Amino acid sequence: MLPRPLICLVTDRRRLAQRLEVGPDEPQIDERLENLVAGAADAGIDLVQARENDLPALGMIRLVRRLLDIVRGTETRIVVNDRLDVALAAGAHGVHLKDGPVAIERVRAAAPAGFLIGQSIHSPERAANASADYLVFGTVFSTPSKPEAHDLAGLAGLRAAVRQARVPVLAIGGVKLMHLAGVAGTGAAGIAAIDLFLPDGPQLVVPWHRISEEVRQAFDSVGPAP
């Protein structure tokens, strides 16, 4: 049983580098990314989706293993974006799959017991037959990750996805603290985000405990999902 709210940090070394005002290949980026994950685990963030798609398989395996060491002894779980081979080789807690036709049962058959499977979806209709353990639906709000012309689902689209889904649905795309009450009111199970969990400048740290508390309060205030 997954908790509600389910809070997911999606990693992005390049966006982190922009916030820190350094080059994306600077050695300190790896250390700051690891510090980010350590702060997330300390604050009880549920999931970390390692989404460093530019890394080769071996580099990704090494990163995921370091992240697993960081969260060991906490409730935080590490899932690997898209790469089932990397997730299995590194011993990750799960995999997060892209939108599209995927034989979830084949993934389960190849994975160990308790392996977590998430999937991104971009239309409410895709939620109806999805059999992953959880879904991430978006893009809900405007975000730097998507071009300005990208269609936004908004809260109405999120609500429609939640109604059709048989598993927990997380909102992604431009989610800020001011959006939490609206997201919780749709019946969503939680949020996934990049920018929400990045420092606002080179010398600043992420207020992990405050963010975690605000998310949980917002979802607790509307009660359990219908």
C-alpha positions in Angstrom: 0.0 0.0 0.0 1.5 3.3 -1.1 1.1 6.3 1.3 -1.0 9.4 0.6 0.2 11.9 -0.1 3.0 10.3 -2.1 5.8 12.8 -2.7 8.3 12.3 -5.5 11.5 14.2 -6.2 12.5 13.9 -9.9 16.2 14.5 -10.3 17.7 16.7 -13.0 21.4 17.5 -12.8 21.2 20.1 -15.6 18.4 22.1 -13.9 20.3 21.9 -10.6 23.4 23.3 -12.3 21.4 26.2 -13.6 20.2 27.0 -10.1 23.7 26.8 -8.8 25.0 28.9 -11.7 27.7 26.4 -12.6 28.3 24.2 -15.6 26.3 20.9 -15.8 29.5 18.8 -15.9 31.2 20.5 -12.9 32.3 17.9 -10.3 30.3 19.6 -7.5 27.0 18.8 -9.3 27.1 15.1 -8.3 27.8 16.0 -4.7 25.0 18.6 -4.6 22.6 16.1 -6.2 23.5 13.5 -3.6 23.0 16.2 -0.9 19.6 16.9 -2.4 18.6 13.3 -2.1 19.9 13.1 1.4 17.8 16.1 2.4 14.8 14.5 0.7 15.2 11.2 2.6 15.7 13.0 5.9 12.4 14.9 5.4 10.5 11.7 4.5 10.1 12.2 0.8 8.7 8.9 -0.5 10.2 8.5 -3.9 13.2 9.7 -5.8 13.0 9.2 -9.5 16.5 9.2 -10.9 16.0 10.8 -14.3 19.5 11.5 -15.7 18.8 10.4 -19.2 22.1 11.8 -20.6 24.2 9.4 -18.5 25.4 6.1 -20.1 24.2 2.9 -18.5 27.3 2.3 -16.3 27.3 5.9 -15.1 23.6 5.6 -14.3 24.2 2.4 -12.4 26.9 4.0 -10.3 24.7 7.0 -9.5 21.8 4.9 -8.5 23.9 2.8 -6.2 25.2 5.9 -4.5 21.6 7.2 -4.1 20.6 3.8 -2.6 23.4 4.1 -0.1 22.2 7.6 0.9 18.6 6.5 1.5 19.4 3.2 3.2 17.7 3.0 6.6 15.0 5.5 5.5 11.5 5.0 4.0 12.6 6.8 0.7 12.7 4.6 -2.4 14.8 5.1 -5.5 13.2 4.4 -8.9 15.0 4.7 -12.2 13.5 6.5 -15.1 12.8 4.3 -18.1 15.8 2.0 -17.7 14.7 -1.3 -16.4 18.1 -2.8 -17.1 19.8 -0.1 -15.0 17.2 -0.4 -12.2 17.8 -4.2 -11.9 21.6 -4.0 -12.2 21.8 -1.3 -9.6 19.4 -3.0 -7.2 17.0 0.0 -7.3 13.6 -0.1 -5.6 11.8 0.2 -8.9 11.5 1.7 -12.3 9.4 4.6 -13.7 8.3 3.9 -17.3 7.4 6.4 -20.1 3.9 6.8 -21.5 3.1 4.2 -24.1 2.2 0.6 -24.6 4.2 -1.3 -22.0 3.6 -4.9 -20.9 3.7 -4.2 -17.1 3.3 -7.9 -16.3 6.5 -8.7 -18.3 8.3 -6.1 -16.2 7.0 -7.6 -13.0 8.1 -11.1 -14.2 11.6 -9.8 -14.7 11.8 -7.9 -11.4 12.2 -9.1 -7.8 9.3 -9.2 -5.3 8.3 -5.7 -4.1 9.7 -4.0 -7.1 7.8 -0.7 -7.6 6.6 0.2 -11.1 5.5 3.7 -12.0 4.4 5.1 -15.3 3.9 8.5 -16.8 0.6 9.3 -18.7 -0.5 12.4 -20.6 -4.2 11.8 -21.1 -7.0 10.9 -18.7 -8.0 8.0 -21.1 -4.6 6.4 -20.6 -5.3 6.1 -16.9 -8.2 3.7 -17.2 -6.3 0.6 -18.2 -2.9 1.4 -16.7 -1.7 -1.4 -14.3 1.4 0.2 -12.9 1.7 0.6 -9.1 1.2 4.4 -9.5 0.8 6.9 -12.3 2.3 10.3 -12.9 0.0 12.6 -14.8 0.8 15.8 -16.5 1.6 18.4 -17.6 -0.7 20.0 -15.1 0.7 23.5 -14.8 3.1 25.6 -16.8 6.7 24.4 -16.4 10.2 25.1 -17.9 10.3 21.4 -18.9 7.8 21.9 -21.7 7.5 24.5 -24.5 5.0 27.3 -24.1 2.8 25.7 -26.8 2.6 22.5 -24.9 -1.0 21.7 -23.9 -1.6 21.9 -20.2 -4.0 19.4 -18.5 -4.9 21.7 -15.6 -6.8 20.5 -12.5 -9.7 19.4 -14.7 -7.5 17.0 -16.6 -5.9 15.7 -13.4 -9.3 15.1 -11.8 -10.4 13.2 -14.9 -7.3 11.0 -14.8 -7.8 10.3 -11.1 -11.5 9.3 -11.7 -10.5 6.8 -14.4 -7.4 5.3 -12.7 -7.4 2.2 -10.6 -4.1 3.1 -8.9 -2.7 6.3 -7.2 -2.1 9.3 -9.5 0.5 11.9 -8.9 0.4 15.4 -10.4 3.5 16.7 -12.3 4.3 19.8 -14.2 4.9 23.2 -12.6 3.6 22.1 -9.2 4.2 24.8 -6.6 3.2 25.1 -2.9 0.3 27.4 -3.9 -1.1 24.6 -6.0 -1.2 22.0 -3.3 -4.8 22.5 -2.1 -6.1 22.4 -5.7 -4.2 19.2 -6.5 -5.3 17.5 -3.3 -8.9 18.5 -4.1 -8.9 16.4 -7.3 -8.4 13.2 -5.4 -4.8 12.9 -6.6 -2.5 10.7 -4.4 0.4 13.2 -4.4 2.9 15.2 -6.4 6.0 14.7 -8.4 8.3 17.7 -9.2 11.7 18.9 -10.2 11.8 22.7 -9.6 9.8 22.6 -6.3 12.8 20.7 -4.8 15.6 22.8 -6.2 17.5 25.6 -4.3 16.6 29.1 -5.3 20.2 30.1 -5.6 23.9 29.0 -5.3 24.1 29.6 -1.5 20.6 28.4 -0.6 19.4 25.0 0.7 16.0 23.4 0.1 13.7 23.7 3.1 12.8 20.0 2.9 10.9 19.7 6.1 8.7 22.7 5.4 7.9 21.5 2.0 7.1 18.0 3.2 4.9 19.4 6.0 3.0 21.7 3.7 2.3 18.9 1.2 1.1 16.6 3.9 -1.1 19.3 5.5 -2.7 20.1 2.2 -3.7 16.5 1.5 -4.7 15.8 5.1 -7.0 18.8 5.0 -9.2 17.2 2.2 -9.2 13.8 3.7 -8.7 10.4 1.9 -9.2 10.1 -1.8 -12.8 9.1 -2.8 
